[in-house]
């Protein structure tokens, strides 16, 4: 049996495997760009299929496509948007041509699937043509950026939901750990006393901001350049199509999209993507910072992270904070991608940005890995346990807890008590017993203060409520 078919373009002819839905333009892209081995992001493929469907609907309603072609093309678009035929998009994510290879790959797959639906044979473009029909009144320069924005908006919504899960996990632990007093730390040194719940509330608040920013920033992407064709002037597209296609796109996607008032500006400039990427970078920064904080708290023994896997091939029993390390690496990758996206947005020239494939790959990758990471971290945080005894031991041995007594006894008296304690400690505690002293409940400043001051005052000053209240009440 014949294994290939011959297809032609203005450069000549090529053999294409007979069973595939793509054609000569995709074949040339496969030959030209064997670069990363990574395919175009599936979310972009699905978004582009939705754009093609909207274009087809507008063209049919205005009489530019007959009913047979319309039904076949829209059916093919629906299948692709549902994730079918995913193996028919083999083009490398890194490609020249401002996304033309991806657009043509889509045009060919839609056309050949539509031909098949009608009852024809793949490659018989007299039935449905990739350019004359599926790409009718379109250019890569308007459908491709529009598809990127749709894919990113949908990705932002998924990410916002994933961040909400993480925020909820920290809020739950904030309640669980609300009564556990501990020592706060600044500059990796002991600071004033706090509660473990308050510490987790700060983590939760950071992710609350991330969630809000991620949810709101989709507004930056709702203005698209569909209908602008090559450079935003709508050249070769009928005016009635230009006005109708945005309405069809809103229906197909369910998104509140709008055609830009200055379509040339929307086609030439991609700064909105840099703005959105900056929001993702801020979230990545929080993930890195808070994951490292959790590692430190685990090291101190104040919390216990859930064990994930054996931590060493040579040290029996060693368990490492591997999930947090993975989260931090995700954050580093997102920050690196932000640098790529910023560079790409600055590299557009005159009427288009020819480096959009790299931007799409980096931005959609960031959204994907952040969504997955937030879901994993939410489960991890929910399984964290606290060691109240260790928290209390660190609290009781820290001389900085006396700061909480200043409203009751004043600075001078507090300093005098601290000097007396340090003098007594140096007499009664040999240096060799430092480790035992840390965990001792009899030779620490907490016990010392209970002996030297009214226990009621010390208990009140060191209560979880007092340590986390905003200031102190004058007559409290």
C-alpha positions as CSV (number, residue, x, y, z in Angstrom):
1,X,0.0,0.0,0.0
2,X,1.1,3.5,-0.7
3,X,2.6,5.1,2.4
4,X,2.9,8.7,1.3
5,X,1.0,11.4,-0.6
6,X,2.5,14.2,-2.6
7,X,1.6,17.8,-1.6
8,X,2.8,21.1,-3.2
9,X,3.4,24.7,-2.2
10,X,5.1,27.5,-4.1
11,X,8.6,26.1,-3.0
12,X,7.9,22.7,-4.7
13,X,6.6,19.4,-3.6
14,X,7.1,17.0,-0.7
15,X,6.1,13.5,0.4
16,X,3.8,13.5,3.4
17,X,2.8,10.3,5.4
18,X,-0.5,9.3,4.0
19,X,-2.2,8.7,7.4
20,X,-1.4,12.1,9.0
21,X,-3.8,15.1,9.1
22,X,-1.1,17.6,8.6
23,X,0.5,18.5,5.2
24,X,3.4,20.1,3.4
25,X,3.6,23.3,5.5
26,X,3.9,21.2,8.7
27,X,6.4,18.9,7.0
28,X,8.6,21.9,6.1
29,X,8.4,23.1,9.7
30,X,9.4,19.7,11.0
31,X,12.4,19.8,8.7
32,X,13.3,23.3,9.5
33,X,13.0,23.4,13.3
34,X,14.2,20.2,15.0
35,X,15.3,22.3,18.0
36,X,13.9,21.7,21.4
37,X,12.0,18.4,21.0
38,X,9.1,20.1,22.8
39,X,5.9,20.6,21.0
40,X,3.6,23.6,21.0
41,X,1.8,23.8,24.3
42,X,-1.5,21.9,24.1
43,X,-3.5,24.8,25.6
44,X,-2.4,27.0,22.7
45,X,-3.5,24.3,20.2
46,X,-6.9,24.1,21.8
47,X,-7.2,27.9,21.9
48,X,-6.2,28.2,18.3
49,X,-8.9,25.7,17.4
50,X,-11.5,27.9,19.1
51,X,-10.3,30.9,17.2
52,X,-10.6,29.0,13.9
53,X,-14.1,27.9,14.8
54,X,-15.1,31.5,15.4
55,X,-13.6,32.6,12.1
56,X,-15.5,29.8,10.3
57,X,-18.8,30.7,11.9
58,X,-18.4,34.4,10.9
59,X,-17.4,33.4,7.3
60,X,-20.4,31.1,7.0
61,X,-22.9,33.5,8.5
62,X,-21.8,36.1,6.0
63,X,-21.9,33.7,3.0
64,X,-18.2,33.1,2.5
65,X,-18.3,29.4,3.4
66,X,-21.1,27.0,2.3
67,X,-22.9,24.8,4.8
68,X,-21.0,21.6,4.1
69,X,-17.6,23.2,4.6
70,X,-18.9,25.1,7.7
71,X,-20.2,22.0,9.5
72,X,-17.1,19.9,8.7
73,X,-14.7,22.6,9.7
74,X,-16.5,23.5,13.0
75,X,-16.7,19.8,13.8
76,X,-13.0,19.4,13.3
77,X,-12.3,22.5,15.5
78,X,-14.5,21.1,18.3
79,X,-12.6,17.8,18.2
80,X,-9.2,19.6,18.4
81,X,-10.4,21.9,21.2
82,X,-11.6,18.8,23.1
83,X,-8.0,17.4,23.0
84,X,-8.5,15.0,20.1
85,X,-5.9,14.7,17.3
86,X,-3.3,16.1,19.8
87,X,-0.7,13.9,18.1
88,X,-1.2,15.8,14.9
89,X,0.6,18.9,16.1
90,X,4.3,17.9,16.1
91,X,5.8,21.2,15.3
92,X,8.6,22.3,17.6
93,X,7.7,25.0,20.1
94,X,10.7,27.0,19.0
95,X,10.1,28.1,15.5
96,X,10.7,31.1,13.2
97,X,7.9,32.9,11.4
98,X,5.9,34.5,14.3
99,X,3.8,31.4,14.7
100,X,3.1,30.7,11.0
101,X,4.2,27.1,11.3
102,X,1.7,26.5,14.1
103,X,-1.1,28.3,12.3
104,X,-0.5,26.3,9.1
105,X,-0.3,23.0,11.1
106,X,-3.7,23.9,12.5
107,X,-5.1,24.9,9.1
108,X,-3.9,21.6,7.6
109,X,-5.2,19.4,10.4
110,X,-8.6,21.1,10.3
111,X,-8.8,20.9,6.6
112,X,-7.9,17.2,6.4
113,X,-10.2,16.2,9.2
114,X,-13.0,18.2,7.6
115,X,-12.3,16.4,4.3
116,X,-12.5,13.1,6.1
117,X,-15.8,14.1,7.8
118,X,-17.3,15.0,4.4
119,X,-16.2,11.7,3.0
120,X,-13.1,12.6,1.0
121,X,-9.4,11.5,1.2
122,X,-6.8,13.4,3.1
123,X,-4.9,15.7,0.9
124,X,-7.7,16.4,-1.5
125,X,-7.8,20.1,-1.0
126,X,-10.4,20.6,-3.7
127,X,-12.9,19.7,-1.0
128,X,-11.6,21.8,1.9
129,X,-8.5,23.9,1.5
130,X,-6.2,24.8,4.4
131,X,-5.7,28.4,3.1
132,X,-8.7,29.2,1.1
133,X,-11.2,27.8,3.7
134,X,-9.8,27.2,7.1
135,X,-7.6,30.3,7.0
136,X,-10.1,32.5,5.2
137,X,-9.9,36.2,6.0
138,X,-7.1,35.5,8.6
139,X,-3.4,35.9,9.1
140,X,-1.1,34.3,11.5
141,X,-0.5,37.8,12.9
142,X,-4.1,38.1,14.2
143,X,-5.2,34.5,15.0
144,X,-2.0,33.4,16.7
145,X,-1.7,36.3,19.2
146,X,-5.4,36.1,19.9
147,X,-5.1,32.4,20.6
148,X,-2.2,33.0,23.0
149,X,-4.3,35.5,24.9
150,X,-7.2,33.0,25.2
151,X,-4.9,30.2,26.3
152,X,-3.3,32.5,28.9
153,X,-6.6,33.8,30.3
154,X,-7.9,30.2,30.7
155,X,-4.5,29.3,32.3
156,X,-4.8,32.2,34.7
157,X,-8.2,31.1,35.8
158,X,-6.9,27.6,36.6
159,X,-3.9,29.0,38.4
160,X,-6.1,31.3,40.5
161,X,-8.1,28.3,41.6
162,X,-5.0,26.4,42.4
163,X,-3.6,29.3,44.5
164,X,-6.9,29.4,46.3
165,X,-6.3,25.8,47.4
166,X,-2.9,26.8,48.8
167,X,-4.3,29.8,50.6
168,X,-7.0,27.7,52.2
169,X,-4.4,25.1,53.3
170,X,-2.4,27.8,55.1
171,X,-5.5,29.4,56.6
172,X,-6.5,26.0,58.0
173,X,-3.1,25.6,59.6
174,X,-3.3,29.1,60.9
175,X,-6.3,28.0,63.0
176,X,-4.7,24.8,64.0
177,X,-1.5,26.5,65.2
178,X,-3.1,29.6,66.7
179,X,-2.4,28.8,70.3
180,X,1.2,27.7,69.9
181,X,3.6,30.4,71.1
182,X,7.1,30.5,69.7
183,X,9.9,32.8,69.0
184,X,9.9,35.0,66.0
185,X,13.1,35.5,64.0
186,X,14.6,38.4,62.0
187,X,17.9,38.3,60.1
188,X,18.2,34.6,61.2
189,X,18.4,35.8,64.8
190,X,15.8,35.4,67.6
191,X,13.3,38.3,67.7
192,X,10.1,39.0,69.6
193,X,7.7,36.2,70.5
194,X,4.8,35.3,68.2
195,X,2.5,32.3,67.6
196,X,3.0,29.7,64.9
197,X,-0.5,30.4,63.8
198,X,0.4,34.1,63.2
199,X,3.4,32.9,61.2
200,X,1.2,30.8,59.0
201,X,-1.3,33.7,58.6
202,X,1.5,35.8,57.0
203,X,2.1,33.0,54.5
204,X,-1.7,32.8,53.8
205,X,-1.9,36.6,53.3
206,X,0.9,36.5,50.7
207,X,-0.9,33.9,48.6
208,X,-4.2,35.8,49.0
209,X,-2.5,38.7,47.2
210,X,-1.2,36.3,44.6
211,X,-4.7,34.9,44.0
212,X,-6.2,38.3,43.6
213,X,-3.5,39.6,41.3
214,X,-3.7,36.5,39.2
215,X,-7.5,36.6,38.9
216,X,-7.5,40.4,38.0
217,X,-4.7,40.4,35.5
218,X,-6.7,38.5,32.9
219,X,-8.3,41.9,32.2
220,X,-5.0,42.9,30.5
221,X,-5.5,40.2,27.9
222,X,-9.1,40.6,26.9
223,X,-8.4,43.1,24.1
224,X,-7.4,41.1,21.0
225,X,-6.4,41.9,17.4
226,X,-8.6,39.3,15.7
227,X,-9.8,40.7,12.3
228,X,-6.6,42.8,11.9
229,X,-5.0,40.2,9.5
230,X,-1.4,40.9,8.7
231,X,-0.6,44.2,10.4
232,X,-3.8,45.3,12.1
233,X,-5.4,47.1,9.2
234,X,-7.8,44.3,8.3
235,X,-6.4,44.2,4.7
236,X,-8.1,41.4,2.6
237,X,-10.8,40.8,5.3
238,X,-14.4,42.1,4.7
239,X,-15.5,44.8,7.1
240,X,-18.6,42.9,8.1
241,X,-16.4,39.9,9.0
242,X,-14.1,42.0,11.1
243,X,-17.1,43.2,13.2
244,X,-18.7,39.8,13.4
245,X,-15.8,37.6,14.2
246,X,-15.1,39.1,17.6
247,X,-18.8,38.4,18.6
248,X,-18.4,34.8,17.4
249,X,-15.1,34.4,19.4
250,X,-16.9,35.6,22.6
251,X,-19.5,33.0,22.1
252,X,-17.1,30.2,21.3
253,X,-14.7,30.9,24.3
254,X,-17.2,32.2,26.8
255,X,-14.7,35.0,27.5
256,X,-15.4,38.8,27.6
257,X,-13.1,39.6,24.7
258,X,-13.0,42.8,22.8
259,X,-11.4,43.9,19.5
260,X,-8.8,46.5,20.1
261,X,-9.7,50.1,19.1
262,X,-6.2,50.4,17.6
263,X,-5.7,47.0,16.1
264,X,-2.4,48.0,14.7
265,X,-1.2,48.7,18.2
266,X,-2.5,45.4,19.5
267,X,-0.7,43.6,16.6
268,X,2.6,45.4,16.9
269,X,3.0,45.5,20.8
270,X,2.9,42.6,23.2
271,X,3.6,44.5,26.5
272,X,0.4,43.0,28.1
273,X,2.1,39.7,28.2
274,X,5.1,41.2,30.1
275,X,2.7,42.7,32.6
276,X,1.0,39.4,33.2
277,X,4.3,37.6,33.5
278,X,5.4,40.1,36.1
279,X,2.4,38.9,38.2
280,X,3.5,35.3,37.8
281,X,7.0,36.3,38.9
282,X,5.7,37.9,42.1
283,X,3.8,34.7,42.9
284,X,7.0,32.7,42.1
285,X,8.9,34.9,44.5
286,X,6.4,34.2,47.3
287,X,6.6,30.5,46.6
288,X,10.4,30.5,46.9
289,X,10.5,32.6,50.0
290,X,7.7,30.7,51.9
291,X,9.0,27.3,50.9
292,X,12.4,28.2,52.2
293,X,10.8,29.5,55.5
294,X,9.0,26.1,55.9
295,X,12.4,24.3,55.3
296,X,13.9,26.4,58.1
297,X,11.0,25.8,60.5
298,X,11.4,22.1,59.8
299,X,15.1,22.3,60.4
300,X,14.4,23.9,63.8
301,X,12.0,21.2,64.7
302,X,9.1,23.5,65.2
303,X,7.1,21.9,62.4
304,X,7.4,18.5,60.8
305,X,7.0,18.2,57.0
306,X,5.3,15.1,55.7
307,X,7.9,12.5,54.5
308,X,7.8,12.1,50.8
309,X,10.7,9.7,49.9
310,X,14.0,8.4,51.1
311,X,16.5,11.3,51.1
312,X,19.8,9.7,50.5
313,X,21.3,6.8,48.7
314,X,24.0,6.5,51.4
315,X,22.5,7.9,54.7
316,X,19.9,5.5,56.1
317,X,16.8,7.2,57.5
318,X,17.5,10.6,56.0
319,X,14.4,12.5,54.7
320,X,14.7,15.7,52.8
321,X,12.2,18.5,52.1
322,X,12.0,17.4,48.5
323,X,8.6,18.9,47.7
324,X,9.6,22.3,48.9
325,X,12.8,22.1,46.9
326,X,10.8,21.3,43.8
327,X,8.5,24.3,44.5
328,X,11.5,26.6,44.8
329,X,12.9,25.3,41.5
330,X,9.5,26.0,39.9
331,X,9.7,29.5,41.1
332,X,13.2,29.9,39.8
333,X,12.1,28.6,36.4
334,X,9.1,31.1,36.3
335,X,11.4,34.0,37.1
336,X,13.7,32.9,34.3
337,X,10.7,32.7,31.9
338,X,9.8,36.2,32.9
339,X,13.2,37.3,31.7
340,X,12.5,35.6,28.4
341,X,9.1,37.1,28.0
342,X,10.4,40.6,28.8
343,X,13.1,40.2,26.2
344,X,10.6,38.9,23.6
345,X,8.2,41.8,24.1
346,X,11.1,44.2,23.6
347,X,12.2,42.5,20.4
348,X,9.1,43.0,18.3
349,X,9.9,45.1,15.2
350,X,7.6,47.6,13.6
351,X,4.2,46.0,12.9
352,X,4.5,42.5,14.5
353,X,6.4,40.6,17.1
354,X,8.2,37.8,15.3
355,X,9.3,36.0,18.4
356,X,5.9,35.2,19.8
357,X,6.4,31.4,19.7
358,X,9.1,31.7,22.4
359,X,6.9,34.0,24.5
360,X,4.0,31.6,24.2
361,X,6.1,28.6,25.2
362,X,7.6,30.4,28.2
363,X,4.3,32.0,29.5
364,X,2.2,28.9,29.1
365,X,4.9,26.8,30.6
366,X,4.9,29.1,33.7
367,X,1.2,28.8,34.0
368,X,1.2,25.1,33.8
369,X,4.0,24.4,36.3
370,X,2.6,27.0,38.7
371,X,-0.8,25.4,38.6
372,X,0.6,22.0,39.3
373,X,3.0,23.2,42.0
374,X,0.3,25.0,43.9
375,X,-1.9,21.9,44.0
376,X,1.0,19.8,45.2
377,X,2.1,22.3,47.8
378,X,-1.5,22.7,49.1
379,X,-1.6,19.0,49.9
380,X,1.8,19.2,51.5
381,X,1.0,22.1,53.7
382,X,-2.2,20.4,54.9
383,X,-0.2,17.5,56.2
384,X,2.3,19.7,58.2
385,X,2.3,19.1,61.9
386,X,3.6,21.3,64.7
387,X,5.8,20.4,67.6
388,X,4.5,22.6,70.4
389,X,7.1,21.3,72.9
390,X,10.0,22.4,70.6
391,X,8.3,25.7,69.9
392,X,7.9,26.3,73.7
393,X,11.5,25.2,74.4
394,X,12.9,27.7,71.9
395,X,10.6,30.4,73.3
396,X,11.5,29.8,76.9
397,X,15.3,29.9,76.3
398,X,15.2,33.1,74.2
399,X,16.1,36.3,76.1
400,X,14.2,38.3,73.5
401,X,10.8,37.2,75.0
402,X,11.3,39.8,77.7
403,X,10.3,42.4,75.1
404,X,6.7,41.3,75.6
405,X,6.9,42.5,79.2
406,X,7.9,46.1,78.4
407,X,4.4,47.5,78.7
408,X,4.1,46.0,82.2
409,X,7.5,46.5,83.8
410,X,9.3,49.0,81.5
411,X,12.6,48.9,79.7
412,X,15.0,49.5,82.6
413,X,13.5,46.8,84.8
414,X,13.4,44.4,81.9
415,X,17.1,45.1,81.2
416,X,18.0,44.6,84.9
417,X,16.2,41.2,85.0
418,X,17.9,40.1,81.8
419,X,21.3,41.0,83.3
420,X,20.5,39.2,86.5
421,X,19.4,36.1,84.5
422,X,22.5,36.0,82.4
423,X,24.7,36.3,85.4
424,X,22.9,33.6,87.3
425,X,23.0,31.4,84.1
426,X,26.7,31.8,83.7
427,X,27.2,30.6,87.3
428,X,24.8,27.6,87.3
429,X,25.2,26.3,83.8
430,X,28.5,24.8,82.6
431,X,29.2,25.4,78.9
432,X,29.2,21.7,78.2
433,X,25.5,21.4,79.2
434,X,24.2,24.0,76.8
435,X,22.3,21.4,74.8
436,X,20.5,20.2,77.9
437,X,19.8,23.7,79.0
438,X,18.0,24.5,75.8
439,X,15.4,21.9,76.5
440,X,15.3,22.3,80.3
441,X,12.2,23.8,81.8
442,X,14.0,24.8,85.0
443,X,17.0,26.8,83.8
444,X,15.6,29.1,81.1
445,X,14.4,32.7,81.1
446,X,10.8,31.8,80.9
447,X,10.9,30.0,84.2
448,X,13.2,32.7,85.7
449,X,10.7,35.4,84.8
450,X,7.8,33.4,86.4
451,X,9.8,33.3,89.6
452,X,10.8,37.0,89.7
453,X,7.6,38.6,88.5
454,X,3.9,38.1,89.2
455,X,2.9,34.9,87.4
456,X,-0.3,36.6,86.3
457,X,1.6,39.4,84.5
458,X,3.9,36.9,82.7
459,X,1.0,34.6,81.7
460,X,-0.9,37.6,80.3
461,X,2.1,39.0,78.4
462,X,2.9,35.6,76.9
463,X,-0.6,34.6,76.0
464,X,-1.3,33.9,72.3
465,X,-3.8,36.7,72.2
466,X,-1.4,39.3,73.6
467,X,1.5,38.2,71.3
468,X,-0.6,38.6,68.2
469,X,-2.9,41.5,69.1
470,X,-2.3,44.8,67.3
471,X,-0.4,46.6,70.0
472,X,-1.6,46.5,73.7
473,X,-4.4,48.0,75.5
474,X,-3.4,50.7,78.0
475,X,-5.5,49.3,80.8
476,X,-5.2,45.7,79.8
